[in-house]
Amino acid sequence: MQLSRQKISNQPLQLLGHLTTEQFFNEYWQKKPLLIRNAIDDFESLISADELAGLSLEDQVQSRIIIEKDADKPWKVIYSPLEENVFAEMPETHWTLLVSDVEKHIPEFTEITDQFRFIPDWRIDDLMISYAPEGGSVGPHIDQYDVFLLQAHGQRRWQIGSKPVEDEDFIEGLEIRVLKEFFADHDWVLNPGDMLYLPPKIAHHGVALNDCLTYSVGFRANSHNELAASYADELLHNNNNQKRYNAIDFQDHPAEITGETIQQLKNILVSSLLTDSAHIEEWFGHFITDQKFELETLPDQEFTGTDEVYQFISTVEFLSRHPAIRFAFIRHGEHSDVFINAKKYTTSTVFAETICDDRHLSTATLLKTVCSDEEKNVLLECLNQGYLYQ
């Protein structure tokens, strides 16, 4: 299997059924499902069912098992941490194991997520891998985010709706959100290397026809409430709280809250929220590169200063970025704000592009871009934190 990184371009991509990225975004992205036969040539799963089961037992790994039948209640869910004997107790059919954030625990799986870099890095959430024996399913459901479903092993039958489900109606009393009613417009069987793209709120139901593995590449879709809450927390944290609401209205009825009072409050709240774009940029850089769960990153070795770092880097050919750590930058002409794991650095734009664009960094290229103490400090901190490693 040969996988190559896809940059943003307007070239036809096999991964998208030989559509250009422009065609894909104009015709399908957040609009309608797309079936792509043979999205990746000669595809073989990078993990076996037994290896996935072993990964699901590790302490830091988020996983769950969903049993449709032969459990003590319908659609039973077993959440991580999973016990070692859990798989010996599974029925022969009609259950599913789901393991989230696989690429953050096993770096080789960034080969999969990097295929989707025609979408900005900071939109990619995670790679989830599911295993199911015959009949395994999580029921007809919808997701609130865009997702690519790549068949990795075996066969899965997908029944797909064509229009977004606006009135969500789920079966009551279940631990998972299974639709009460489901109507399919498409009925497709996927083989290894085939892939589905599904926009948000498109109803879908996947059932394993035999032992199968499915890779699910999901994209962040933060609710407006989440964004507003995070930004409000940022404002509260940085507000000196010296200003007070102390307006007085002269009015005939002492107990009345007048329209003028409400307008004054609106003006206060709007002026508090609508800060300059630089403040919004910094908040978003921190927010979007923060880890969604704490994952320990261990450095190869500790460095005491930038001279020692330079000596080390000059002896290796490449450095790799830790797959759980998010790198992003905001361009300001020749300089940029670089955000790494929710911390901001100010560097040259050339350095920012170099350290953020490639998961495996050529040290020769990287050292050519280092011109400031801040850039030297970035390398020192990243190596000491395990964000970059040999």
C-alpha atoms as a printed R data frame, in Angstrom:
    type eleno elety resid chain resno       x       y      z
1   ATOM     1    CA   MET     A     1   0.000   0.000  0.000
2   ATOM     2    CA   GLN     A     2   1.471   3.342 -1.017
3   ATOM     3    CA   LEU     A     3   0.048   6.419  0.706
4   ATOM     4    CA   SER     A     4   1.167   9.946 -0.055
5   ATOM     5    CA   ARG     A     5   0.331  13.181  1.722
6   ATOM     6    CA   GLN     A     6  -2.366  15.267  0.030
7   ATOM     7    CA   LYS     A     7  -1.896  19.027  0.151
8   ATOM     8    CA   ILE     A     8  -4.577  21.541 -0.716
9   ATOM     9    CA   SER     A     9  -4.716  21.617 -4.505
10  ATOM    10    CA   ASN     A    10  -7.124  21.445 -7.370
11  ATOM    11    CA   GLN     A    11  -5.757  18.238 -8.845
12  ATOM    12    CA   PRO     A    12  -8.068  15.218 -9.235
13  ATOM    13    CA   LEU     A    13  -7.610  12.908 -6.247
14  ATOM    14    CA   GLN     A    14  -8.189   9.163 -6.348
15  ATOM    15    CA   LEU     A    15  -9.205   9.447 -2.695
16  ATOM    16    CA   LEU     A    16 -12.165  11.568 -3.850
17  ATOM    17    CA   GLY     A    17 -13.098   9.374 -6.807
18  ATOM    18    CA   HIS     A    18 -10.923  11.503 -9.117
19  ATOM    19    CA   LEU     A    19 -12.820  14.662 -8.265
20  ATOM    20    CA   THR     A    20 -10.815  17.817 -7.712
21  ATOM    21    CA   THR     A    21 -11.004  19.335 -4.258
22  ATOM    22    CA   GLU     A    22 -12.959  22.232 -5.762
23  ATOM    23    CA   GLN     A    23 -15.527  19.836 -7.256
24  ATOM    24    CA   PHE     A    24 -15.791  17.928 -3.986
25  ATOM    25    CA   PHE     A    25 -16.377  21.043 -1.882
26  ATOM    26    CA   ASN     A    26 -18.803  22.579 -4.379
27  ATOM    27    CA   GLU     A    27 -20.887  19.457 -4.990
28  ATOM    28    CA   TYR     A    28 -20.632  17.233 -1.894
29  ATOM    29    CA   TRP     A    29 -19.080  18.810  1.225
30  ATOM    30    CA   GLN     A    30 -21.907  19.275  3.739
31  ATOM    31    CA   LYS     A    31 -24.406  18.730  0.916
32  ATOM    32    CA   LYS     A    32 -24.788  15.047 -0.019
33  ATOM    33    CA   PRO     A    33 -23.184  11.608  0.435
34  ATOM    34    CA   LEU     A    34 -20.477  10.348 -1.894
35  ATOM    35    CA   LEU     A    35 -19.525   6.707 -2.541
36  ATOM    36    CA   ILE     A    36 -15.926   6.273 -3.694
37  ATOM    37    CA   ARG     A    37 -14.975   2.866 -5.019
38  ATOM    38    CA   ASN     A    38 -11.288   1.959 -4.669
39  ATOM    39    CA   ALA     A    39 -10.399   5.211 -2.917
40  ATOM    40    CA   ILE     A    40  -7.042   3.633 -1.957
41  ATOM    41    CA   ASP     A    41  -5.427   0.973 -4.150
42  ATOM    42    CA   ASP     A    42  -4.716  -2.463 -2.675
43  ATOM    43    CA   PHE     A    43  -5.683  -1.258  0.780
44  ATOM    44    CA   GLU     A    44  -4.833  -3.469  3.739
45  ATOM    45    CA   SER     A    45  -5.649  -2.593  7.322
46  ATOM    46    CA   LEU     A    46  -2.724  -1.332  9.392
47  ATOM    47    CA   ILE     A    47  -4.151  -3.167 12.405
48  ATOM    48    CA   SER     A    48  -5.823  -6.534 12.946
49  ATOM    49    CA   ALA     A    49  -8.975  -7.146 14.972
50  ATOM    50    CA   ASP     A    50  -6.922  -8.774 17.749
51  ATOM    51    CA   GLU     A    51  -4.480  -5.840 17.838
52  ATOM    52    CA   LEU     A    52  -7.375  -3.369 17.987
53  ATOM    53    CA   ALA     A    53  -8.852  -5.314 20.886
54  ATOM    54    CA   GLY     A    54  -5.497  -5.164 22.662
55  ATOM    55    CA   LEU     A    55  -5.272  -1.403 22.106
56  ATOM    56    CA   SER     A    56  -8.768  -0.924 23.524
57  ATOM    57    CA   LEU     A    57  -7.621  -2.357 26.881
58  ATOM    58    CA   GLU     A    58  -4.926   0.279 27.444
59  ATOM    59    CA   ASP     A    59  -5.584   2.830 30.169
60  ATOM    60    CA   GLN     A    60  -5.399   6.047 28.125
61  ATOM    61    CA   VAL     A    61  -7.442   4.719 25.201
62  ATOM    62    CA   GLN     A    62 -11.095   5.716 24.849
63  ATOM    63    CA   SER     A    63 -13.122   2.738 23.641
64  ATOM    64    CA   ARG     A    64 -16.544   1.162 23.965
65  ATOM    65    CA   ILE     A    65 -18.427  -1.968 22.981
66  ATOM    66    CA   ILE     A    66 -22.004  -1.841 21.737
67  ATOM    67    CA   ILE     A    67 -24.032  -5.066 21.880
68  ATOM    68    CA   GLU     A    68 -27.286  -5.167 19.962
69  ATOM    69    CA   LYS     A    69 -28.418  -8.684 20.892
70  ATOM    70    CA   ASP     A    70 -27.783 -11.392 23.497
71  ATOM    71    CA   ALA     A    71 -27.107  -8.867 26.275
72  ATOM    72    CA   ASP     A    72 -29.043  -8.158 29.464
73  ATOM    73    CA   LYS     A    73 -30.710  -5.184 27.737
74  ATOM    74    CA   PRO     A    74 -31.094  -3.965 24.127
75  ATOM    75    CA   TRP     A    75 -28.186  -1.950 22.739
76  ATOM    76    CA   LYS     A    76 -26.011  -2.402 25.801
77  ATOM    77    CA   VAL     A    77 -22.873  -0.231 25.965
78  ATOM    78    CA   ILE     A    78 -19.675  -1.179 27.795
79  ATOM    79    CA   TYR     A    79 -17.354   1.804 28.250
80  ATOM    80    CA   SER     A    80 -13.615   1.942 28.782
81  ATOM    81    CA   PRO     A    81 -11.586   1.080 30.724
82  ATOM    82    CA   LEU     A    82 -12.341  -2.394 29.398
83  ATOM    83    CA   GLU     A    83 -11.468  -5.529 31.339
84  ATOM    84    CA   GLU     A    84  -9.231  -8.204 29.785
85  ATOM    85    CA   ASN     A    85 -11.951 -10.885 29.849
86  ATOM    86    CA   VAL     A    86 -14.570  -8.698 28.109
87  ATOM    87    CA   PHE     A    87 -14.051 -10.192 24.642
88  ATOM    88    CA   ALA     A    88 -14.351 -13.776 25.879
89  ATOM    89    CA   GLU     A    89 -17.874 -12.876 27.031
90  ATOM    90    CA   MET     A    90 -19.027 -11.396 23.711
91  ATOM    91    CA   PRO     A    91 -21.730 -13.156 21.644
92  ATOM    92    CA   GLU     A    92 -20.748 -14.542 18.252
93  ATOM    93    CA   THR     A    93 -22.599 -11.849 16.293
94  ATOM    94    CA   HIS     A    94 -24.259  -8.417 16.528
95  ATOM    95    CA   TRP     A    95 -21.714  -6.420 18.516
96  ATOM    96    CA   THR     A    96 -19.201  -3.677 17.729
97  ATOM    97    CA   LEU     A    97 -15.936  -2.448 19.250
98  ATOM    98    CA   LEU     A    98 -15.128   1.230 18.681
99  ATOM    99    CA   VAL     A    99 -11.707   2.738 19.503
100 ATOM   100    CA   SER     A   100 -11.246   6.510 19.261
101 ATOM   101    CA   ASP     A   101  -8.148   8.648 18.554
102 ATOM   102    CA   VAL     A   102  -6.153   5.700 17.219
103 ATOM   103    CA   GLU     A   103  -3.684   7.928 15.355
104 ATOM   104    CA   LYS     A   104  -2.770   9.706 18.609
105 ATOM   105    CA   HIS     A   105  -1.714   6.419 20.215
106 ATOM   106    CA   ILE     A   106  -0.128   4.742 17.168
107 ATOM   107    CA   PRO     A   107   1.764   7.273 14.988
108 ATOM   108    CA   GLU     A   108   1.658   5.035 11.899
109 ATOM   109    CA   PHE     A   109  -2.034   5.852 11.566
110 ATOM   110    CA   THR     A   110  -1.234   9.450 10.688
111 ATOM   111    CA   GLU     A   111  -0.630   7.920  7.236
112 ATOM   112    CA   ILE     A   112  -4.421   7.672  7.088
113 ATOM   113    CA   THR     A   113  -5.402  11.054  8.531
114 ATOM   114    CA   ASP     A   114  -2.755  12.841  6.444
115 ATOM   115    CA   GLN     A   115  -4.635  11.756  3.316
116 ATOM   116    CA   PHE     A   116  -7.290  14.305  4.269
117 ATOM   117    CA   ARG     A   117  -5.069  17.384  4.513
118 ATOM   118    CA   PHE     A   118  -6.994  19.013  1.678
119 ATOM   119    CA   ILE     A   119  -9.148  19.944  4.705
120 ATOM   120    CA   PRO     A   120  -7.325  22.122  7.303
121 ATOM   121    CA   ASP     A   121  -5.453  20.163  9.973
122 ATOM   122    CA   TRP     A   122  -7.270  21.901 12.789
123 ATOM   123    CA   ARG     A   123 -10.613  20.584 11.497
124 ATOM   124    CA   ILE     A   124  -9.537  16.930 11.709
125 ATOM   125    CA   ASP     A   125 -10.726  15.439 14.997
126 ATOM   126    CA   ASP     A   126  -9.615  11.830 15.062
127 ATOM   127    CA   LEU     A   127  -9.410   8.426 13.455
128 ATOM   128    CA   MET     A   128 -11.821   5.972 15.062
129 ATOM   129    CA   ILE     A   129 -11.594   2.290 14.145
130 ATOM   130    CA   SER     A   130 -14.446  -0.140 14.627
131 ATOM   131    CA   TYR     A   131 -14.447  -3.922 14.523
132 ATOM   132    CA   ALA     A   132 -17.618  -5.947 14.143
133 ATOM   133    CA   PRO     A   133 -18.392  -9.616 13.489
134 ATOM   134    CA   GLU     A   134 -21.358 -10.547 11.299
135 ATOM   135    CA   GLY     A   135 -24.397  -8.410 12.112
136 ATOM   136    CA   GLY     A   136 -22.407  -5.888 14.143
137 ATOM   137    CA   SER     A   137 -23.897  -2.392 14.054
138 ATOM   138    CA   VAL     A   138 -24.535   0.711 16.177
139 ATOM   139    CA   GLY     A   139 -28.017   1.149 14.716
140 ATOM   140    CA   PRO     A   140 -29.376   3.771 12.304
141 ATOM   141    CA   HIS     A   141 -28.116   7.141 13.512
142 ATOM   142    CA   ILE     A   142 -26.830  10.572 12.527
143 ATOM   143    CA   ASP     A   143 -23.606  12.415 13.302
144 ATOM   144    CA   GLN     A   144 -23.247  16.149 13.833
145 ATOM   145    CA   TYR     A   145 -20.008  16.309 11.859
146 ATOM   146    CA   ASP     A   146 -18.530  15.375  8.489
147 ATOM   147    CA   VAL     A   147 -17.071  11.885  8.309
148 ATOM   148    CA   PHE     A   148 -15.219   9.657  5.851
149 ATOM   149    CA   LEU     A   149 -15.804   5.921  6.328
150 ATOM   150    CA   LEU     A   150 -13.009   3.812  4.841
151 ATOM   151    CA   GLN     A   151 -13.544   0.059  4.662
152 ATOM   152    CA   ALA     A   152 -10.336  -1.592  5.890
153 ATOM   153    CA   HIS     A   153 -11.190  -5.300  6.127
154 ATOM   154    CA   GLY     A   154 -14.188  -7.469  5.313
155 ATOM   155    CA   GLN     A   155 -17.474  -6.075  4.052
156 ATOM   156    CA   ARG     A   156 -20.008  -3.685  5.518
157 ATOM   157    CA   ARG     A   157 -23.444  -2.874  4.107
158 ATOM   158    CA   TRP     A   158 -24.364   0.789  4.344
159 ATOM   159    CA   GLN     A   159 -27.894   2.109  4.010
160 ATOM   160    CA   ILE     A   160 -27.851   5.873  3.594
161 ATOM   161    CA   GLY     A   161 -30.464   8.618  3.582
162 ATOM   162    CA   SER     A   162 -30.113  11.466  1.120
163 ATOM   163    CA   LYS     A   163 -31.416  14.447  3.100
164 ATOM   164    CA   PRO     A   164 -30.349  15.834  6.499
165 ATOM   165    CA   VAL     A   165 -32.494  14.777  9.442
166 ATOM   166    CA   GLU     A   166 -33.748  18.008 11.018
167 ATOM   167    CA   ASP     A   167 -36.285  16.554 13.472
168 ATOM   168    CA   GLU     A   168 -34.208  14.174 15.558
169 ATOM   169    CA   ASP     A   169 -36.342  11.418 17.095
170 ATOM   170    CA   PHE     A   170 -34.473   8.670 18.912
171 ATOM   171    CA   ILE     A   171 -35.617   5.513 20.679
172 ATOM   172    CA   GLU     A   172 -36.056   6.361 24.325
173 ATOM   173    CA   GLY     A   173 -34.288   4.576 27.158
174 ATOM   174    CA   LEU     A   174 -31.154   3.586 25.217
175 ATOM   175    CA   GLU     A   175 -27.545   4.470 25.995
176 ATOM   176    CA   ILE     A   176 -26.954   5.335 22.332
177 ATOM   177    CA   ARG     A   177 -28.905   7.526 19.923
178 ATOM   178    CA   VAL     A   178 -30.748   5.127 17.572
179 ATOM   179    CA   LEU     A   179 -33.295   6.691 15.222
180 ATOM   180    CA   LYS     A   180 -36.930   5.616 15.716
181 ATOM   181    CA   GLU     A   181 -37.554   5.784 11.981
182 ATOM   182    CA   PHE     A   182 -35.018   5.298  9.241
183 ATOM   183    CA   PHE     A   183 -35.525   5.561  5.467
184 ATOM   184    CA   ALA     A   184 -32.673   4.718  3.099
185 ATOM   185    CA   ASP     A   185 -32.220   6.053 -0.427
186 ATOM   186    CA   HIS     A   186 -28.920   4.240 -1.053
187 ATOM   187    CA   ASP     A   187 -27.857   0.670 -0.318
188 ATOM   188    CA   TRP     A   188 -24.156  -0.022 -0.822
189 ATOM   189    CA   VAL     A   189 -21.750  -2.817  0.180
190 ATOM   190    CA   LEU     A   190 -18.202  -1.582  0.769
191 ATOM   191    CA   ASN     A   191 -15.083  -3.678  0.216
192 ATOM   192    CA   PRO     A   192 -11.543  -2.887  1.447
193 ATOM   193    CA   GLY     A   193 -10.356   0.384 -0.072
194 ATOM   194    CA   ASP     A   194 -13.904   1.682 -0.713
195 ATOM   195    CA   MET     A   195 -14.964   4.814  1.136
196 ATOM   196    CA   LEU     A   196 -18.067   6.847  1.964
197 ATOM   197    CA   TYR     A   197 -18.268  10.558  2.653
198 ATOM   198    CA   LEU     A   198 -21.238  11.598  4.794
199 ATOM   199    CA   PRO     A   199 -22.237  15.196  5.623
200 ATOM   200    CA   PRO     A   200 -23.620  16.095  9.059
201 ATOM   201    CA   LYS     A   201 -27.123  14.868  9.967
202 ATOM   202    CA   ILE     A   202 -27.334  12.324  7.125
203 ATOM   203    CA   ALA     A   203 -28.958   9.165  8.534
204 ATOM   204    CA   HIS     A   204 -26.884   6.034  8.020
205 ATOM   205    CA   HIS     A   205 -26.880   2.414  9.122
206 ATOM   206    CA   GLY     A   206 -23.850   0.170  8.684
207 ATOM   207    CA   VAL     A   207 -24.044  -3.584  9.272
208 ATOM   208    CA   ALA     A   208 -21.084  -5.978  9.095
209 ATOM   209    CA   LEU     A   209 -21.639  -8.771  6.582
210 ATOM   210    CA   ASN     A   210 -18.638 -10.637  8.003
211 ATOM   211    CA   ASP     A   211 -15.708  -9.848 10.289
212 ATOM   212    CA   CYS     A   212 -14.875  -6.284  9.319
213 ATOM   213    CA   LEU     A   213 -12.821  -3.230 10.254
214 ATOM   214    CA   THR     A   214 -13.933   0.294  9.344
215 ATOM   215    CA   TYR     A   215 -11.825   3.448  9.683
216 ATOM   216    CA   SER     A   216 -13.801   6.584 10.489
217 ATOM   217    CA   VAL     A   217 -12.096   9.954  9.952
218 ATOM   218    CA   GLY     A   218 -14.189  12.581 11.740
219 ATOM   219    CA   PHE     A   219 -13.958  16.361 11.654
220 ATOM   220    CA   ARG     A   220 -14.414  18.871 14.453
221 ATOM   221    CA   ALA     A   221 -17.776  20.614 14.476
222 ATOM   222    CA   ASN     A   222 -17.905  22.627 17.674
223 ATOM   223    CA   SER     A   223 -21.338  23.936 18.554
224 ATOM   224    CA   HIS     A   224 -21.803  27.683 18.720
225 ATOM   225    CA   ASN     A   225 -22.460  27.252 22.434
226 ATOM   226    CA   GLU     A   226 -19.057  25.588 22.892
227 ATOM   227    CA   LEU     A   227 -17.303  28.397 21.018
228 ATOM   228    CA   ALA     A   228 -19.164  31.094 22.928
229 ATOM   229    CA   ALA     A   229 -18.511  29.425 26.292
230 ATOM   230    CA   SER     A   230 -14.794  29.058 25.591
231 ATOM   231    CA   TYR     A   231 -14.490  32.643 24.401
232 ATOM   232    CA   ALA     A   232 -16.449  33.922 27.403
233 ATOM   233    CA   ASP     A   233 -14.093  32.010 29.718
234 ATOM   234    CA   GLU     A   234 -11.164  33.664 27.954
235 ATOM   235    CA   LEU     A   235 -12.708  37.107 28.409
236 ATOM   236    CA   LEU     A   236 -13.426  36.498 32.090
237 ATOM   237    CA   HIS     A   237  -9.908  35.224 32.669
238 ATOM   238    CA   ASN     A   238  -8.330  38.323 31.115
239 ATOM   239    CA   ASN     A   239 -10.823  40.951 32.275
240 ATOM   240    CA   ASN     A   240  -9.575  43.228 35.063
241 ATOM   241    CA   ASN     A   241 -13.181  43.584 36.259
242 ATOM   242    CA   GLN     A   242 -12.795  47.280 37.102
243 ATOM   243    CA   LYS     A   243 -15.831  48.520 35.170
244 ATOM   244    CA   ARG     A   244 -19.237  48.445 36.851
245 ATOM   245    CA   TYR     A   245 -22.826  48.746 35.706
246 ATOM   246    CA   ASN     A   246 -24.143  51.746 37.626
247 ATOM   247    CA   ALA     A   247 -26.527  53.534 35.266
248 ATOM   248    CA   ILE     A   248 -29.601  55.243 36.753
249 ATOM   249    CA   ASP     A   249 -32.847  55.813 34.829
250 ATOM   250    CA   PHE     A   250 -35.356  58.411 35.985
251 ATOM   251    CA   GLN     A   251 -38.727  56.718 35.687
252 ATOM   252    CA   ASP     A   252 -42.275  56.931 36.976
253 ATOM   253    CA   HIS     A   253 -42.449  53.362 38.303
254 ATOM   254    CA   PRO     A   254 -39.573  52.393 40.637
255 ATOM   255    CA   ALA     A   255 -39.952  48.649 40.035
256 ATOM   256    CA   GLU     A   256 -39.960  48.890 36.234
257 ATOM   257    CA   ILE     A   257 -37.036  47.578 34.150
258 ATOM   258    CA   THR     A   258 -37.211  49.969 31.222
259 ATOM   259    CA   GLY     A   259 -36.285  49.541 27.579
260 ATOM   260    CA   GLU     A   260 -33.456  52.032 28.121
261 ATOM   261    CA   THR     A   261 -32.024  49.763 30.835
262 ATOM   262    CA   ILE     A   262 -32.126  46.727 28.571
263 ATOM   263    CA   GLN     A   263 -30.402  48.695 25.792
264 ATOM   264    CA   GLN     A   264 -27.652  49.779 28.208
265 ATOM   265    CA   LEU     A   265 -27.098  46.149 29.196
266 ATOM   266    CA   LYS     A   266 -27.003  45.069 25.553
267 ATOM   267    CA   ASN     A   267 -24.364  47.695 24.838
268 ATOM   268    CA   ILE     A   268 -22.252  46.513 27.779
269 ATOM   269    CA   LEU     A   269 -22.443  42.847 26.753
270 ATOM   270    CA   VAL     A   270 -21.776  43.531 23.076
271 ATOM   271    CA   SER     A   271 -18.794  45.763 23.827
272 ATOM   272    CA   SER     A   272 -17.433  43.088 26.192
273 ATOM   273    CA   LEU     A   273 -17.700  40.309 23.607
274 ATOM   274    CA   LEU     A   274 -16.687  42.136 20.435
275 ATOM   275    CA   THR     A   275 -13.008  42.672 21.136
276 ATOM   276    CA   ASP     A   276 -10.413  43.247 18.427
277 ATOM   277    CA   SER     A   277  -9.537  40.506 15.953
278 ATOM   278    CA   ALA     A   278  -6.112  39.952 17.534
279 ATOM   279    CA   HIS     A   279  -7.799  38.845 20.763
280 ATOM   280    CA   ILE     A   280 -10.123  36.493 18.857
281 ATOM   281    CA   GLU     A   281  -7.174  35.082 16.897
282 ATOM   282    CA   GLU     A   282  -5.209  34.326 20.056
283 ATOM   283    CA   TRP     A   283  -8.195  32.725 21.782
284 ATOM   284    CA   PHE     A   284  -8.966  30.542 18.750
285 ATOM   285    CA   GLY     A   285  -5.338  29.464 18.341
286 ATOM   286    CA   HIS     A   286  -5.288  28.296 21.973
287 ATOM   287    CA   PHE     A   287  -8.730  26.695 21.698
288 ATOM   288    CA   ILE     A   288  -8.224  24.770 18.469
289 ATOM   289    CA   THR     A   289  -4.782  23.348 19.350
290 ATOM   290    CA   ASP     A   290  -5.645  22.263 22.877
291 ATOM   291    CA   GLN     A   291  -5.734  18.503 23.482
292 ATOM   292    CA   LYS     A   292  -9.260  17.191 23.908
293 ATOM   293    CA   PHE     A   293  -7.886  14.710 26.456
294 ATOM   294    CA   GLU     A   294  -4.608  14.630 28.348
295 ATOM   295    CA   LEU     A   295  -2.127  12.269 26.693
296 ATOM   296    CA   GLU     A   296   1.326  11.930 28.194
297 ATOM   297    CA   THR     A   297   4.176  12.782 25.818
298 ATOM   298    CA   LEU     A   298   7.607  11.588 26.922
299 ATOM   299    CA   PRO     A   299  10.765  13.247 25.499
300 ATOM   300    CA   ASP     A   300  13.611  11.173 24.072
301 ATOM   301    CA   GLN     A   301  15.992  13.125 26.298
302 ATOM   302    CA   GLU     A   302  16.187  16.399 28.252
303 ATOM   303    CA   PHE     A   303  18.045  19.391 26.803
304 ATOM   304    CA   THR     A   304  19.412  22.203 28.951
305 ATOM   305    CA   GLY     A   305  19.714  24.867 26.264
306 ATOM   306    CA   THR     A   306  19.467  25.762 22.595
307 ATOM   307    CA   ASP     A   307  23.152  25.011 21.899
308 ATOM   308    CA   GLU     A   308  22.613  21.414 23.027
309 ATOM   309    CA   VAL     A   309  19.464  21.242 20.897
310 ATOM   310    CA   TYR     A   310  21.358  22.461 17.832
311 ATOM   311    CA   GLN     A   311  24.050  19.870 18.360
312 ATOM   312    CA   PHE     A   312  21.426  17.114 18.643
313 ATOM   313    CA   ILE     A   313  19.400  18.224 15.619
314 ATOM   314    CA   SER     A   314  22.507  18.403 13.441
315 ATOM   315    CA   THR     A   315  23.128  14.691 14.069
316 ATOM   316    CA   VAL     A   316  19.691  13.463 12.922
317 ATOM   317    CA   GLU     A   317  18.037  13.627  9.527
318 ATOM   318    CA   PHE     A   318  14.382  13.994 10.559
319 ATOM   319    CA   LEU     A   319  12.239  14.937 13.530
320 ATOM   320    CA   SER     A   320   8.645  13.766 13.842
321 ATOM   321    CA   ARG     A   321   5.723  15.608 15.381
322 ATOM   322    CA   HIS     A   322   3.832  13.765 18.107
323 ATOM   323    CA   PRO     A   323   0.469  12.746 16.576
324 ATOM   324    CA   ALA     A   324  -1.522  13.880 19.632
325 ATOM   325    CA   ILE     A   325  -0.121  17.429 19.540
326 ATOM   326    CA   ARG     A   326  -1.800  20.021 17.329
327 ATOM   327    CA   PHE     A   327   0.307  22.569 15.432
328 ATOM   328    CA   ALA     A   328  -1.267  25.615 13.736
329 ATOM   329    CA   PHE     A   329  -0.282  29.149 12.786
330 ATOM   330    CA   ILE     A   330  -1.868  32.510 11.946
331 ATOM   331    CA   ARG     A   331  -0.007  34.538  9.335
332 ATOM   332    CA   HIS     A   332   0.806  38.230  9.864
333 ATOM   333    CA   GLY     A   333   2.959  39.017  6.857
334 ATOM   334    CA   GLU     A   334   6.546  37.932  7.410
335 ATOM   335    CA   HIS     A   335   5.798  36.918 11.003
336 ATOM   336    CA   SER     A   336   3.234  34.473 12.355
337 ATOM   337    CA   ASP     A   337   1.717  33.354 15.630
338 ATOM   338    CA   VAL     A   338   2.429  29.648 16.046
339 ATOM   339    CA   PHE     A   339   0.183  27.643 18.377
340 ATOM   340    CA   ILE     A   340   1.463  24.317 19.691
341 ATOM   341    CA   ASN     A   341  -0.658  22.438 22.214
342 ATOM   342    CA   ALA     A   342  -2.493  25.664 23.167
343 ATOM   343    CA   LYS     A   343   0.694  27.736 23.669
344 ATOM   344    CA   LYS     A   344   1.566  30.707 21.448
345 ATOM   345    CA   TYR     A   345   4.949  31.602 19.962
346 ATOM   346    CA   THR     A   346   5.804  34.436 17.552
347 ATOM   347    CA   THR     A   347   8.147  33.341 14.761
348 ATOM   348    CA   SER     A   348   8.952  34.057 11.149
349 ATOM   349    CA   THR     A   349   6.291  32.838  8.745
350 ATOM   350    CA   VAL     A   350   8.890  30.641  7.008
351 ATOM   351    CA   PHE     A   351   9.598  28.871 10.315
352 ATOM   352    CA   ALA     A   352   5.862  28.600 11.065
353 ATOM   353    CA   GLU     A   353   5.130  27.002  7.691
354 ATOM   354    CA   THR     A   354   8.042  24.588  8.062
355 ATOM   355    CA   ILE     A   355   7.234  23.302 11.543
356 ATOM   356    CA   CYS     A   356   3.458  23.116 10.934
357 ATOM   357    CA   ASP     A   357   3.246  21.805  7.358
358 ATOM   358    CA   ASP     A   358   5.152  18.526  7.629
359 ATOM   359    CA   ARG     A   359   4.674  15.756 10.150
360 ATOM   360    CA   HIS     A   360   8.217  14.510  9.485
361 ATOM   361    CA   LEU     A   361  10.565  17.502  9.463
362 ATOM   362    CA   SER     A   362  13.834  17.592  7.570
363 ATOM   363    CA   THR     A   363  16.312  18.916 10.140
364 ATOM   364    CA   ALA     A   364  18.446  20.491  7.412
365 ATOM   365    CA   THR     A   365  15.440  22.476  6.160
366 ATOM   366    CA   LEU     A   366  14.272  23.270  9.671
367 ATOM   367    CA   LEU     A   367  17.625  24.672 10.836
368 ATOM   368    CA   LYS     A   368  17.803  26.964  7.792
369 ATOM   369    CA   THR     A   369  14.600  28.688  8.954
370 ATOM   370    CA   VAL     A   370  15.724  29.329 12.553
371 ATOM   371    CA   CYS     A   371  16.654  33.003 12.926
372 ATOM   372    CA   SER     A   372  15.435  34.173 16.351
373 ATOM   373    CA   ASP     A   373  15.713  33.229 20.019
374 ATOM   374    CA   GLU     A   374  11.966  32.521 20.044
375 ATOM   375    CA   GLU     A   375  12.350  29.962 17.247
376 ATOM   376    CA   LYS     A   376  15.244  28.325 19.097
377 ATOM   377    CA   ASN     A   377  13.051  28.235 22.185
378 ATOM   378    CA   VAL     A   378  10.245  26.546 20.220
379 ATOM   379    CA   LEU     A   379  12.575  23.680 19.294
380 ATOM   380    CA   LEU     A   380  13.926  23.425 22.843
381 ATOM   381    CA   GLU     A   381  10.451  23.266 24.403
382 ATOM   382    CA   CYS     A   382   9.041  20.901 21.772
383 ATOM   383    CA   LEU     A   383  11.896  18.432 22.223
384 ATOM   384    CA   ASN     A   384  11.785  18.640 26.023
385 ATOM   385    CA   GLN     A   385   8.008  18.132 26.052
386 ATOM   386    CA   GLY     A   386   8.112  15.235 23.572
387 ATOM   387    CA   TYR     A   387   6.143  17.189 20.954
388 ATOM   388    CA   LEU     A   388   9.047  16.572 18.550
389 ATOM   389    CA   TYR     A   389  11.047  13.372 18.633
390 ATOM   390    CA   GLN     A   390  13.579  11.440 16.578
